[in-house]
Structure formats: structure tokens, C-alpha cells
Amino acid sequence: MTIKKFQGRTEEEATMKAREEFGENTVIMNVKEIRPKGLFRSFKNSIVEVTAAIEEVDAAHIARQTVPVQPVQPVQPVPQAQQMPQVSMPAAKNINVAADEPISIPRSEETARPDSIKEVFATVENTWTSSMEKELTPEGRKEALPENNLEEKLESLQSLLEKKLAPPSDQSREELPKESLADENLKFIKMIYSILLDNEVDEKYVNQIMDEVEKVMKSGISVDYILSSIYQKMILKFGQPQPIELAGRKPKVVFFIGPTGVGKTTTIAKIASRFKVEKGQKVALYTADTYRIAAADQLRTYANILDTPLNIVYSSEELNGELAKAGEYDLVLIDTAGFSHKNQDQLNETRELINRVPKEFEKEIYLVLSATTKYRDLLDIADIYKENFQFKMIFTKLDETSCFGNILNMKLYTGASLSYTTYGQNVPEDIEIFNTQNIVKLLLGGK
């Protein structure tokens, strides 16, 4: 894996620089605002720094000079305004680098050892709940960026976990033999393992992560190195979010599919509002949901508020006729009927509706899933839909659950890209592009 930092006046500019060098498979691991320092700081503008990564397989095709890093050497602090040197790792696909910036672990000899993992979870919850609630809104994330950054959150988690593993206060770490340090690292791995399982991450995926981390564990390796390796590996497993982008032919046709009750109609209204109000795009709403009582009325209410047209379609022929008249619009959002994944007739109707869209239209499909759905049911839903459609995923109702493991499970099970998450009924506020960093922090923090 190769890691490098890129800077720009905005997040988009810095991300574009990363993608120009690393390509489309670039994974953005961290975003940070760097404020100017010095006597004349009031005359200077802030810059945005993104930490980007690319798997070694992809990096092999990019001609550039790399600097090898010894994994067991301590990581020196990097000035914020300085770009991080590129890192070339061995061919094996293991995460064997520490975090892109050092994570210090404060230790207090007076701190009592928690008696159970539940105490660790409770402490993490008390430490993070207020900041997480704030960061789940776009405004809160912007406000929290300089003070409540990723490194501080990881340091908080790391410190709490180390306290659980700390020896009695009368015995310092320096006095521990190497065998005891190895045992401590093993206990740390087991605790992370338990936290991920408690967050309902499938055990086979937890084993994959731990197996890869275990391969790079050596004598004397630090706990912060282990934690940063797990964090980076999980970031890469989630991949880069893929929201709706308007760059091709007009109009872009987007279908929303999924079971009943997951919030497709509300999600469509939130996305329509984003493009119409925030980006000034011309949006049209269509609905093919003629089964659910008042489904069209619900979407019509949103359409009236946004001052955008709504068309009800009953067949693929009628849809194609309406699309032929939609050339002036940038984006067409289509709400399909929600149905049980066991209902083959309705599945066939939805498939015909999507597959018969003329090829001159650029189309995308988004599978909308609820984060509160049981894992077994999610697997059944995914099996049906991935046999019939190539889709990206949207997860709704994140505010109604405290376990987010199913998001990682479905990402790894389907291989589909993640796009948006929603966390409430407010339109258009309660939606954001999938925030990989927040989800990984929540998964590592437990309940």
C-alpha cells in the first residue's frame, strides 16, 4: 500500500490532485484543515490536506519514486504543512505501516483497570457520543474538523483500550519482559476482535482483518501500530464512496430499488433537494410505485416544495416516453415499488422497467437498505438483487441503531460501492455522502 498527502485550497482540489497521481482507485483515508501559523496568519487562507492511499497492485503501475519504511521503527511527527512522502510496501497485501501521523498513548498509573469490556464500551460512549452526534451533521463536521480530528479520536480509543490491558500500577511498562509485551498485544487484538463482533461485523470478515494484522506483528511492536494497521485496513475495505455525479449525457437517469419500508421515497427527496437547491441542477421526479397507498402523494408533496415536476409511470413504455421529453433536465430520479425480495412478479416488473431504458440515457441503480435490518435478511436481499442488477448502496436509519457492522458486511459481501447514508426524517438535512472515517471509528469504539 502506498500513502501520500496532498494539499489544496479546497477538499475537492486536494482530492483531484490525489486522483491525478494515483488514479480512480484512490482511497481517501483522512481529510484535515490546516490553519496558517505565524505573525501574518490573519492574512493567509487555510488549506485542506487529504491523506490518500492506493493498494500495492495499483501502485505498481504508477511510475514514481518511493521511500521504504521499516514498520517497527517509531514514526516521527510530520509538520502539517508538509506533504507526507510516498510509502512503498512489500508485495504482500498486509497493512504494515503505522498511522500517517503518530498516535501517542497516555498512560496513568492511577487509572483503575476496567473489570469488563462493557466498561470500555461505556467509557468510549461517554467520551464520543456528544462529538459523534455533532459530526453526523454536515455543519457539525465542518465545525469539529480542526479540534476533534481523527488522530484525537483514535488516541482516545487507544488510551482506553490500553488502560484495560495495563499492568498493576506498581509495575511499569519498562519492567515488563518481552514475553509479557507479546501477551499484552495478543490481549489487545482479542479486545478489538470482541469489539468488532459486538458491532455485528461478520466473524469471517473480522478474522480476515486480524489475520492480516497478525502477519505483521513482531516482537516489540507497539499497540498504537496495531490499532493504526487495523484502522487503515478497514478504511481500504470500505473503499471510496461513489455518490451521484453529473458528468455525462443529460439527463442522468437514477433508479432507487429496495425492499419496503427502508425509506426510498424520503431518500429521493433528500437527494433531489441537494441537487436542486444546493447545486442548482434541474431535477425531475418519477415514481413507478403504484402498489403502495399514497406513495405518489408523498413524493408529490416533496416535488411541490422543490418546485420540480412529478410523473407517475405504469410501464417501461410509458417511462421511455416520458424520458424522451426530459432532455432539459440534468437528473431524473425514479422511485420504484418496494417489495419483498421473495416476490418474483414485482422483481420482474422492476427489472423490465430498468433494462428497457434506451441506451442513449446514462443510468445508475442504487439499492436502498436499512441499517436496522437483520444480517440474515440483508444477505437474502443482496442475493436476489445482485443476480438482477449492478448497483451501488445507500444505507438508511443510522439513527435507529448503534451497531454498524452490517454496512461493512454488505460492502464485502456484494462488492458494491457505498454512496450515501441517512440518519433521520428531516429533508434535506439528514443525509450525507458515506463517511468512511466516522463509520470505522464507530466500529472500533463499540457501543
TASUL-V681131 format. One line per field, one symbol per residue. phi: phi as a letter, one per 40 degrees, with the letter a starting at -180 (. if undefined). burial: b if it has 16 or more other ideal C-beta (glycine too) atoms within 10 Angstrom, else e. A space follows every 10 residues. Layout:
phi: ???
burial: ???
This chain:
phi: .bbabbbacb cccccccccc ccgcccbcca bacbccbhcb cccbccbbbb bbbacccccc cbcacbbcbc cccccccbdc cbccccbbbc cccbcbbccc bcbcbcbbcc cccccacdcc dccccccbdc ccdcccbdcc ccccdccccc cccccccccc cccccccdcc bccccccdcc cccccccccc cddccccccg cddccccdcc cccccbcbcg cccccccccc dcccdcccgc cbccbbbbcb ccbbcbbicc gcgccccccc cdcdccccbg ccbbbbbbcb cccgcccccc ccccccfbcb bbbbaccccc cccccbcccc abbbcbccac cccccccccc ccdccccdcc ccbbbbccbc ccccdccccc ccdccccbbb bbbbbbgccb abbbccccdc ccccgcccbb bbaiccbbcc aacdcccccc cccccgc
burial: bbbbbbbbee eeebbebbee bbeeebbbbb bbeeeeeeee eeeeeebbbb bbbbeeebbe eeeeeeeebe beeebeeeee eeebebbbbe eeebbbbbbb bebeeeeeee eeebeebeeb bebbeebbee bbeebbbeee beebeeebbb bebbbbbbbb bbbbbbeeee eeeeeeeeee bbebbeebbe bbbebbebbb bbeebbeebb ebbeebbeee bbbbbbbbbb bbbbbbbbbb bbbbeeeeeb bbbbbbbbbe ebbbbbbbbb bbbbbbeeee bbbbbbbbbe ebeebbebbe ebbeebebeb bbbeebeebe ebbeebeebb bbbbbbbbbe bebeebbebb bebbeebeee bebbbbbbbb bbbebeebeb bbebbeeebe bbbbbbbbbe bebbbbbbbb bbbbebbbbb bbbbeebbeb bbebbbbbbb bbbbbbe
